[in-house]
Amino acid sequence: MSGPLAGVSILLVDDDPDGRELLEYALSEAGGTVITASSATEALERFKTSSPSIVVTDVAMPALDGVWLCEQIRALAEQQGVKASNI
């Protein structure tokens, strides 16, 4: 696929199905390969198995929010030797 996001794997996290669908469409149209999740816990599992290039997350989700997700991803990255400042 061509476009400015060609070759970019994107983990998209949003608890709102309509918002998630709209963003998935826009990112896909720009050439990105989009993996979706509807919660922070689902997103963390998908992150572990897919190693996306970019994570786009809703910050204000019920229960565990996008801030929690980012903290977990940073911790995983540090365990794998990736500089947390890049995340």
For each residue, the residues with C-beta under 8 A, 3 or more apart:
1: 6 31 33
2: 6 31
3: 6 29 30 31 32
4: 30 31
5: 8 10 27 30 31 32
6: 1 2 3 31 32
7: 31 33
8: 5 31 32 33 53 54
9: 32 33 35 50 51 52 53 54
10: 5 27 32 33 34 35 52 53 54 55 56
11: 35 36 37 43 46 47 50 52 54 55 56 57
12: 20 23 24 27 34 35 36 37 56 57
13: 36 37 38 39 40 42 43 55 56 57 58 61 66 69
14: 19 20 23 36 38 57 58 61
15: 20 38 39 58 61 62
16: 19 20 58
17: 20 21 38
18: 21 22
19: 14 16 22 23 58
20: 12 14 15 16 17 23 24 36 38
21: 17 18 24 25
22: 18 19 25 26
23: 12 14 19 20 26 27 56
24: 12 20 21 27 28 34 36
25: 21 22 28 29
26: 22 23 29 30
27: 5 10 12 23 24 30 32 34 56
28: 24 25 31 32 33 34
29: 3 25 26
30: 3 4 5 26 27
31: 1 2 3 4 5 6 7 8 28
32: 3 5 6 8 9 10 27 28 54
33: 1 7 8 9 10 28
34: 10 12 24 27 28
35: 9 10 11 12 46 50 52
36: 11 12 13 14 20 24
37: 11 12 13 40 42 43 45 46
38: 13 14 15 17 20 42
39: 13 15 42 43 61 63 64
40: 13 37 43 44 57 61 63 64 65 66 68 69 72
41: 44 45 64
42: 13 37 38 39 45 46
43: 11 13 37 39 40 46 47 55 57 69
44: 40 41 47 48 69 72 73
45: 37 41 42 48 49
46: 11 35 37 42 43 49 50 52
47: 11 43 44 50 51 52 55 73 76
48: 44 45 76
49: 45 46
50: 9 11 35 46 47
51: 9 47
52: 9 10 11 35 46 47 55
53: 8 9 10
54: 8 9 10 11 32
55: 10 11 13 43 47 52 69 70 73
56: 10 11 12 13 23 27
57: 11 12 13 14 40 43 66 69 70
58: 13 14 15 16 19 61 65 66
59: 65 66 67
60: 65 66
61: 13 14 15 39 40 58 64 65 66
62: 15 65
63: 39 40
64: 39 40 41 61 68 69
65: 40 58 59 60 61 62 68 69
66: 13 40 57 58 59 60 61 69 70
67: 59 70 71
68: 40 64 65 71 72
69: 13 40 43 44 55 57 64 65 66 72 73
70: 55 57 66 67 73 74 87
71: 67 68 74 75
72: 40 44 68 69 75 76
73: 44 47 55 69 70 76 77 87
74: 70 71 77 78 84 87
75: 71 72 78 79
76: 47 48 72 73 79 80
77: 73 74 80 82 83 84 86 87
78: 74 75 81 82 84
79: 75 76
80: 76 77
81: 78
82: 77 78 86 87
83: 77 86 87
84: 74 77 78 87
85:
86: 77 82 83
87: 70 73 74 77 82 83 84
